[in-house]
Amino acid sequence: MRKFALAGALIASLGVASAADVAGAYPYHHYHRYHRNCAYQKHRAGAIGAVSGAVGGGIIGGALTHGGVGGVLLGAGAGALTGHALARGVTHC
């Protein structure tokens, strides 16, 4: 009788362990991993867009003001903001 009870307990514990594996945290983990990766991609795209926009805006601002420092700084700032917004908006994930 004791062996029968131990075998029943072993079978029941295996059933519980397999049910826990089926209802595991994979979808939860996958969801957060995907969205964390998406946030990283948007952040990276925004940073690259800001840098390239600042360079382009500085060149355009310098050309419009014939090398004036104020025009370069204003163009770089406007270009950085525009590049950041455009790059984050284009990234789809």
N, CA, C and O atoms as CSV, one atom per row, in Angstrom:
chain,resi,resn,atom,element,x,y,z
A,1,MET,N,N,0.816,-1.192,0.000
A,1,MET,CA,C,0.000,0.000,0.000
A,1,MET,C,C,0.864,1.262,0.000
A,1,MET,O,O,0.536,2.269,-0.628
A,2,ARG,N,N,1.970,1.171,0.722
A,2,ARG,CA,C,2.846,2.333,0.805
A,2,ARG,C,C,3.473,2.646,-0.557
A,2,ARG,O,O,3.587,3.814,-0.927
A,3,LYS,N,N,3.881,1.616,-1.305
A,3,LYS,CA,C,4.454,1.821,-2.633
A,3,LYS,C,C,3.419,2.418,-3.579
A,3,LYS,O,O,3.751,3.247,-4.427
A,4,PHE,N,N,2.181,2.003,-3.435
A,4,PHE,CA,C,1.111,2.529,-4.265
A,4,PHE,C,C,0.894,4.023,-3.978
A,4,PHE,O,O,0.688,4.804,-4.907
A,5,ALA,N,N,0.939,4.416,-2.732
A,5,ALA,CA,C,0.766,5.815,-2.354
A,5,ALA,C,C,1.930,6.659,-2.864
A,5,ALA,O,O,1.723,7.772,-3.349
A,6,LEU,N,N,3.163,6.133,-2.756
A,6,LEU,CA,C,4.330,6.868,-3.261
A,6,LEU,C,C,4.267,7.011,-4.787
A,6,LEU,O,O,4.593,8.071,-5.321
A,7,ALA,N,N,3.858,5.970,-5.476
A,7,ALA,CA,C,3.739,6.036,-6.939
A,7,ALA,C,C,2.673,7.039,-7.341
A,7,ALA,O,O,2.849,7.792,-8.299
A,8,GLY,N,N,1.562,7.049,-6.605
A,8,GLY,CA,C,0.499,8.022,-6.891
A,8,GLY,C,C,0.975,9.454,-6.656
A,8,GLY,O,O,0.671,10.355,-7.437
A,9,ALA,N,N,1.713,9.648,-5.587
A,9,ALA,CA,C,2.242,10.986,-5.296
A,9,ALA,C,C,3.241,11.418,-6.360
A,9,ALA,O,O,3.263,12.582,-6.760
A,10,LEU,N,N,4.066,10.486,-6.817
A,10,LEU,CA,C,5.037,10.800,-7.861
A,10,LEU,C,C,4.331,11.169,-9.170
A,10,LEU,O,O,4.714,12.132,-9.835
A,11,ILE,N,N,3.323,10.418,-9.528
A,11,ILE,CA,C,2.573,10.710,-10.757
A,11,ILE,C,C,1.862,12.052,-10.642
A,11,ILE,O,O,1.844,12.831,-11.595
A,12,ALA,N,N,1.282,12.322,-9.490
A,12,ALA,CA,C,0.589,13.606,-9.288
A,12,ALA,C,C,1.568,14.771,-9.359
A,12,ALA,O,O,1.251,15.815,-9.929
A,13,SER,N,N,2.768,14.597,-8.776
A,13,SER,CA,C,3.749,15.692,-8.813
A,13,SER,C,C,4.262,15.913,-10.232
A,13,SER,O,O,4.538,17.050,-10.614
A,14,LEU,N,N,4.394,14.855,-11.011
A,14,LEU,CA,C,4.809,15.023,-12.406
A,14,LEU,C,C,3.729,15.746,-13.201
A,14,LEU,O,O,4.035,16.569,-14.064
A,15,GLY,N,N,2.482,15.444,-12.915
A,15,GLY,CA,C,1.379,16.129,-13.597
A,15,GLY,C,C,1.360,17.612,-13.269
A,15,GLY,O,O,1.138,18.439,-14.153
A,16,VAL,N,N,1.589,17.955,-12.014
A,16,VAL,CA,C,1.627,19.363,-11.603
A,16,VAL,C,C,2.823,20.065,-12.235
A,16,VAL,O,O,2.708,21.206,-12.682
A,17,ALA,N,N,3.972,19.389,-12.277
A,17,ALA,CA,C,5.169,20.002,-12.863
A,17,ALA,C,C,4.985,20.250,-14.355
A,17,ALA,O,O,5.415,21.282,-14.870
A,18,SER,N,N,4.347,19.307,-15.054
A,18,SER,CA,C,4.144,19.515,-16.485
A,18,SER,C,C,3.107,20.600,-16.741
A,18,SER,O,O,3.222,21.341,-17.718
A,19,ALA,N,N,2.095,20.708,-15.880
A,19,ALA,CA,C,1.095,21.771,-16.037
A,19,ALA,C,C,1.731,23.130,-15.777
A,19,ALA,O,O,1.386,24.107,-16.441
A,20,ALA,N,N,2.644,23.207,-14.834
A,20,ALA,CA,C,3.327,24.465,-14.549
A,20,ALA,C,C,4.228,24.849,-15.721
A,20,ALA,O,O,4.389,26.033,-16.016
A,21,ASP,N,N,4.807,23.868,-16.381
A,21,ASP,CA,C,5.657,24.158,-17.521
A,21,ASP,C,C,4.837,24.683,-18.699
A,21,ASP,O,O,5.277,25.585,-19.413
A,22,VAL,N,N,3.658,24.123,-18.900
A,22,VAL,CA,C,2.806,24.569,-19.991
A,22,VAL,C,C,2.320,25.988,-19.741
A,22,VAL,O,O,2.257,26.796,-20.668
A,23,ALA,N,N,1.981,26.293,-18.513
A,23,ALA,CA,C,1.481,27.624,-18.179
A,23,ALA,C,C,2.616,28.495,-17.662
A,23,ALA,O,O,2.410,29.327,-16.778
A,24,GLY,N,N,3.810,28.309,-18.207
A,24,GLY,CA,C,4.976,29.047,-17.742
A,24,GLY,C,C,4.912,30.522,-18.096
A,24,GLY,O,O,3.916,31.012,-18.628
A,25,ALA,N,N,5.983,31.207,-17.791
A,25,ALA,CA,C,6.030,32.655,-17.962
A,25,ALA,C,C,6.578,33.064,-19.329
A,25,ALA,O,O,6.978,34.216,-19.496
A,26,TYR,N,N,6.610,32.176,-20.293
A,26,TYR,CA,C,7.176,32.533,-21.592
A,26,TYR,C,C,6.459,33.705,-22.260
A,26,TYR,O,O,7.132,34.623,-22.729
A,27,PRO,N,N,5.118,33.719,-22.325
A,27,PRO,CA,C,4.479,34.876,-22.963
A,27,PRO,C,C,4.775,36.181,-22.222
A,27,PRO,O,O,4.977,37.217,-22.856
A,28,TYR,N,N,4.802,36.142,-20.900
A,28,TYR,CA,C,5.114,37.341,-20.118
A,28,TYR,C,C,6.538,37.803,-20.426
A,28,TYR,O,O,6.781,38.985,-20.669
A,29,HIS,N,N,7.470,36.858,-20.412
A,29,HIS,CA,C,8.870,37.187,-20.680
A,29,HIS,C,C,9.034,37.703,-22.101
A,29,HIS,O,O,9.734,38.687,-22.342
A,30,HIS,N,N,8.381,37.029,-23.037
A,30,HIS,CA,C,8.483,37.443,-24.436
A,30,HIS,C,C,7.920,38.847,-24.627
A,30,HIS,O,O,8.492,39.649,-25.365
A,31,TYR,N,N,6.801,39.151,-23.968
A,31,TYR,CA,C,6.178,40.465,-24.093
A,31,TYR,C,C,7.120,41.554,-23.605
A,31,TYR,O,O,7.318,42.554,-24.296
A,32,HIS,N,N,7.701,41.378,-22.430
A,32,HIS,CA,C,8.571,42.413,-21.879
A,32,HIS,C,C,9.898,42.499,-22.623
A,32,HIS,O,O,10.454,43.587,-22.774
A,33,ARG,N,N,10.409,41.359,-23.091
A,33,ARG,CA,C,11.646,41.394,-23.854
A,33,ARG,C,C,11.433,42.120,-25.177
A,33,ARG,O,O,12.287,42.894,-25.609
A,34,TYR,N,N,10.292,41.869,-25.819
A,34,TYR,CA,C,9.996,42.519,-27.092
A,34,TYR,C,C,9.853,44.020,-26.903
A,34,TYR,O,O,10.413,44.793,-27.681
A,35,HIS,N,N,9.117,44.448,-25.889
A,35,HIS,CA,C,8.889,45.879,-25.700
A,35,HIS,C,C,10.130,46.594,-25.197
A,35,HIS,O,O,10.334,47.769,-25.500
A,36,ARG,N,N,10.965,45.897,-24.430
A,36,ARG,CA,C,12.227,46.506,-24.009
A,36,ARG,C,C,13.127,46.692,-25.234
A,36,ARG,O,O,13.791,47.719,-25.371
A,37,ASN,N,N,13.144,45.703,-26.111
A,37,ASN,CA,C,13.936,45.804,-27.331
A,37,ASN,C,C,13.394,46.907,-28.225
A,37,ASN,O,O,14.172,47.631,-28.847
A,38,CYS,N,N,12.083,47.048,-28.302
A,38,CYS,CA,C,11.470,48.093,-29.114
A,38,CYS,C,C,11.833,49.476,-28.562
A,38,CYS,O,O,12.151,50.388,-29.326
A,39,ALA,N,N,11.785,49.625,-27.247
A,39,ALA,CA,C,12.149,50.901,-26.635
A,39,ALA,C,C,13.609,51.230,-26.908
A,39,ALA,O,O,13.954,52.388,-27.144
A,40,TYR,N,N,14.471,50.210,-26.877
A,40,TYR,CA,C,15.889,50.426,-27.172
A,40,TYR,C,C,16.072,50.864,-28.622
A,40,TYR,O,O,16.856,51.771,-28.902
A,41,GLN,N,N,15.352,50.225,-29.543
A,41,GLN,CA,C,15.465,50.591,-30.947
A,41,GLN,C,C,15.003,52.021,-31.182
A,41,GLN,O,O,15.630,52.757,-31.945
A,42,LYS,N,N,13.914,52.422,-30.537
A,42,LYS,CA,C,13.433,53.797,-30.702
A,42,LYS,C,C,14.404,54.793,-30.094
A,42,LYS,O,O,14.630,55.863,-30.660
A,43,HIS,N,N,14.981,54.452,-28.947
A,43,HIS,CA,C,15.958,55.333,-28.308
A,43,HIS,C,C,17.188,55.502,-29.198
A,43,HIS,O,O,17.679,56.612,-29.401
A,44,ARG,N,N,17.670,54.388,-29.717
A,44,ARG,CA,C,18.863,54.428,-30.573
A,44,ARG,C,C,18.584,55.212,-31.857
A,44,ARG,O,O,19.410,56.018,-32.285
A,45,ALA,N,N,17.434,54.979,-32.461
A,45,ALA,CA,C,17.080,55.701,-33.680
A,45,ALA,C,C,16.951,57.191,-33.399
A,45,ALA,O,O,17.367,58.014,-34.214
A,46,GLY,N,N,16.378,57.542,-32.254
A,46,GLY,CA,C,16.251,58.952,-31.889
A,46,GLY,C,C,17.595,59.606,-31.684
A,46,GLY,O,O,17.790,60.755,-32.080
A,47,ALA,N,N,18.531,58.894,-31.072
A,47,ALA,CA,C,19.868,59.445,-30.845
A,47,ALA,C,C,20.603,59.642,-32.168
A,47,ALA,O,O,21.239,60.675,-32.377
A,48,ILE,N,N,20.519,58.678,-33.040
A,48,ILE,CA,C,21.179,58.797,-34.343
A,48,ILE,C,C,20.542,59.922,-35.151
A,48,ILE,O,O,21.242,60.684,-35.817
A,49,GLY,N,N,19.220,60.026,-35.092
A,49,GLY,CA,C,18.535,61.108,-35.801
A,49,GLY,C,C,18.901,62.471,-35.256
A,49,GLY,O,O,19.033,63.427,-36.020
A,50,ALA,N,N,19.067,62.577,-33.947
A,50,ALA,CA,C,19.436,63.854,-33.342
A,50,ALA,C,C,20.834,64.284,-33.759
A,50,ALA,O,O,21.061,65.453,-34.069
A,51,VAL,N,N,21.761,63.351,-33.767
A,51,VAL,CA,C,23.137,63.689,-34.155
A,51,VAL,C,C,23.201,64.081,-35.623
A,51,VAL,O,O,23.809,65.095,-35.965
A,52,SER,N,N,22.587,63.296,-36.488
A,52,SER,CA,C,22.638,63.626,-37.911
A,52,SER,C,C,21.864,64.912,-38.207
A,52,SER,O,O,22.270,65.694,-39.067
A,53,GLY,N,N,20.755,65.135,-37.502
A,53,GLY,CA,C,20.008,66.377,-37.677
A,53,GLY,C,C,20.793,67.586,-37.208
A,53,GLY,O,O,20.722,68.650,-37.825
A,54,ALA,N,N,21.546,67.436,-36.116
A,54,ALA,CA,C,22.365,68.540,-35.618
A,54,ALA,C,C,23.471,68.896,-36.602
A,54,ALA,O,O,23.759,70.071,-36.829
A,55,VAL,N,N,24.080,67.886,-37.174
A,55,VAL,CA,C,25.148,68.152,-38.159
A,55,VAL,C,C,24.562,68.831,-39.392
A,55,VAL,O,O,25.086,69.841,-39.860
A,56,GLY,N,N,23.480,68.276,-39.910
A,56,GLY,CA,C,22.850,68.871,-41.094
A,56,GLY,C,C,22.311,70.257,-40.836
A,56,GLY,O,O,22.468,71.150,-41.668
A,57,GLY,N,N,21.675,70.450,-39.686
A,57,GLY,CA,C,21.148,71.765,-39.340
A,57,GLY,C,C,22.249,72.792,-39.135
A,57,GLY,O,O,22.094,73.954,-39.512
A,58,GLY,N,N,23.357,72.375,-38.542
A,58,GLY,CA,C,24.496,73.274,-38.372
A,58,GLY,C,C,25.078,73.709,-39.695
A,58,GLY,O,O,25.451,74.870,-39.860
A,59,ILE,N,N,25.160,72.796,-40.633
A,59,ILE,CA,C,25.685,73.136,-41.969
A,59,ILE,C,C,24.741,74.101,-42.671
A,59,ILE,O,O,25.187,75.089,-43.253
A,60,ILE,N,N,23.457,73.827,-42.621
A,60,ILE,CA,C,22.481,74.707,-43.279
A,60,ILE,C,C,22.449,76.071,-42.593
A,60,ILE,O,O,22.422,77.106,-43.260
A,61,GLY,N,N,22.453,76.069,-41.248
A,61,GLY,CA,C,22.452,77.337,-40.517
A,61,GLY,C,C,23.698,78.157,-40.792
A,61,GLY,O,O,23.630,79.381,-40.904
A,62,GLY,N,N,24.829,77.488,-40.900
A,62,GLY,CA,C,26.068,78.190,-41.226
A,62,GLY,C,C,26.047,78.744,-42.635
A,62,GLY,O,O,26.565,79.834,-42.879
A,63,ALA,N,N,25.459,78.014,-43.564
A,63,ALA,CA,C,25.386,78.488,-44.941
A,63,ALA,C,C,24.450,79.692,-45.064
A,63,ALA,O,O,24.720,80.619,-45.828
A,64,LEU,N,N,23.345,79.674,-44.307
A,64,LEU,CA,C,22.396,80.785,-44.380
A,64,LEU,C,C,22.940,82.067,-43.753
A,64,LEU,O,O,22.636,83.165,-44.219
A,65,THR,N,N,23.739,81.930,-42.704
A,65,THR,CA,C,24.267,83.126,-42.021
A,65,THR,C,C,25.717,83.412,-42.395
A,65,THR,O,O,26.371,84.243,-41.766
A,66,HIS,N,N,26.219,82.722,-43.420
A,66,HIS,CA,C,27.593,82.906,-43.907
A,66,HIS,C,C,28.615,82.680,-42.806
A,66,HIS,O,O,29.556,83.459,-42.649
A,67,GLY,N,N,28.425,81.605,-42.043
A,67,GLY,CA,C,29.387,81.210,-41.018
A,67,GLY,C,C,29.150,81.853,-39.676
A,67,GLY,O,O,30.011,81.758,-38.801
A,68,GLY,N,N,28.025,82.501,-39.473
A,68,GLY,CA,C,27.727,83.108,-38.170
A,68,GLY,C,C,27.486,82.034,-37.111
A,68,GLY,O,O,26.809,81.037,-37.361
A,69,VAL,N,N,28.049,82.256,-35.928
A,69,VAL,CA,C,27.951,81.267,-34.863
A,69,VAL,C,C,26.502,81.076,-34.414
A,69,VAL,O,O,26.084,79.952,-34.137
A,70,GLY,N,N,25.747,82.147,-34.340
A,70,GLY,CA,C,24.349,82.042,-33.929
A,70,GLY,C,C,23.534,81.196,-34.882
A,70,GLY,O,O,22.700,80.399,-34.451
A,71,GLY,N,N,23.764,81.359,-36.160
A,71,GLY,CA,C,23.047,80.567,-37.161
A,71,GLY,C,C,23.420,79.101,-37.099
A,71,GLY,O,O,22.566,78.230,-37.267
A,72,VAL,N,N,24.693,78.824,-36.857
A,72,VAL,CA,C,25.144,77.438,-36.748
A,72,VAL,C,C,24.499,76.772,-35.534
A,72,VAL,O,O,24.006,75.647,-35.618
A,73,LEU,N,N,24.510,77.490,-34.392
A,73,LEU,CA,C,23.932,76.922,-33.174
A,73,LEU,C,C,22.416,76.751,-33.291
A,73,LEU,O,O,21.869,75.726,-32.883
A,74,LEU,N,N,21.750,77.749,-33.843
A,74,LEU,CA,C,20.306,77.637,-34.028
A,74,LEU,C,C,19.953,76.507,-35.001
A,74,LEU,O,O,19.029,75.734,-34.752
A,75,GLY,N,N,20.679,76.419,-36.084
A,75,GLY,CA,C,20.438,75.354,-37.059
A,75,GLY,C,C,20.708,73.978,-36.473
A,75,GLY,O,O,19.971,73.028,-36.736
A,76,ALA,N,N,21.776,73.872,-35.670
A,76,ALA,CA,C,22.097,72.580,-35.050
A,76,ALA,C,C,21.017,72.176,-34.046
A,76,ALA,O,O,20.622,71.012,-33.995
A,77,GLY,N,N,20.548,73.121,-33.261
A,77,GLY,CA,C,19.495,72.810,-32.293
A,77,GLY,C,C,18.197,72.410,-32.960
A,77,GLY,O,O,17.570,71.422,-32.576
A,78,ALA,N,N,17.796,73.176,-33.956
A,78,ALA,CA,C,16.556,72.847,-34.671
A,78,ALA,C,C,16.693,71.523,-35.412
A,78,ALA,O,O,15.754,70.727,-35.444
A,79,GLY,N,N,17.857,71.286,-36.005
A,79,GLY,CA,C,18.088,70.027,-36.718
A,79,GLY,C,C,18.086,68.830,-35.782
A,79,GLY,O,O,17.592,67.762,-36.141
A,80,ALA,N,N,18.640,69.002,-34.576
A,80,ALA,CA,C,18.663,67.900,-33.613
A,80,ALA,C,C,17.247,67.537,-33.173
A,80,ALA,O,O,16.896,66.359,-33.103
A,81,LEU,N,N,16.446,68.539,-32.881
A,81,LEU,CA,C,15.063,68.259,-32.464
A,81,LEU,C,C,14.262,67.619,-33.586
A,81,LEU,O,O,13.510,66.671,-33.358
A,82,THR,N,N,14.423,68.132,-34.784
A,82,THR,CA,C,13.683,67.584,-35.926
A,82,THR,C,C,14.143,66.169,-36.247
A,82,THR,O,O,13.319,65.283,-36.473
A,83,GLY,N,N,15.460,65.952,-36.268
A,83,GLY,CA,C,15.988,64.619,-36.555
A,83,GLY,C,C,15.571,63.592,-35.527
A,83,GLY,O,O,15.266,62.450,-35.871
A,84,HIS,N,N,15.555,63.989,-34.266
A,84,HIS,CA,C,15.137,63.081,-33.194
A,84,HIS,C,C,13.670,62.688,-33.366
A,84,HIS,O,O,13.328,61.510,-33.272
A,85,ALA,N,N,12.815,63.659,-33.613
A,85,ALA,CA,C,11.381,63.384,-33.773
A,85,ALA,C,C,11.111,62.520,-34.997
A,85,ALA,O,O,10.303,61.593,-34.941
A,86,LEU,N,N,11.781,62.821,-36.091
A,86,LEU,CA,C,11.560,62.053,-37.319
A,86,LEU,C,C,12.043,60.613,-37.174
A,86,LEU,O,O,11.362,59.682,-37.602
A,87,ALA,N,N,13.211,60.429,-36.573
A,87,ALA,CA,C,13.766,59.077,-36.457
A,87,ALA,C,C,12.942,58.209,-35.515
A,87,ALA,O,O,12.761,57.022,-35.784
A,88,ARG,N,N,12.443,58.765,-34.426
A,88,ARG,CA,C,11.610,57.988,-33.502
A,88,ARG,C,C,10.265,57.648,-34.128
A,88,ARG,O,O,9.704,56.585,-33.866
A,89,GLY,N,N,9.750,58.551,-34.956
A,89,GLY,CA,C,8.453,58.300,-35.577
A,89,GLY,C,C,8.507,57.275,-36.690
A,89,GLY,O,O,7.498,56.635,-36.987
A,90,VAL,N,N,9.650,57.107,-37.305
A,90,VAL,CA,C,9.793,56.179,-38.427
A,90,VAL,C,C,10.009,54.759,-37.925
A,90,VAL,O,O,9.679,53.805,-38.629
A,91,THR,N,N,10.557,54.596,-36.722
A,91,THR,CA,C,10.851,53.266,-36.196
A,91,THR,C,C,9.553,52.572,-35.786
A,91,THR,O,O,8.846,53.027,-34.888
A,92,HIS,N,N,9.254,51.455,-36.466
A,92,HIS,CA,C,8.040,50.685,-36.175
A,92,HIS,C,C,8.449,49.331,-35.619
A,92,HIS,O,O,9.183,48.577,-36.258
A,93,CYS,N,N,7.969,49.038,-34.435
A,93,CYS,CA,C,8.239,47.720,-33.865
A,93,CYS,C,C,7.108,47.315,-32.961
A,93,CYS,O,O,7.141,46.231,-32.379
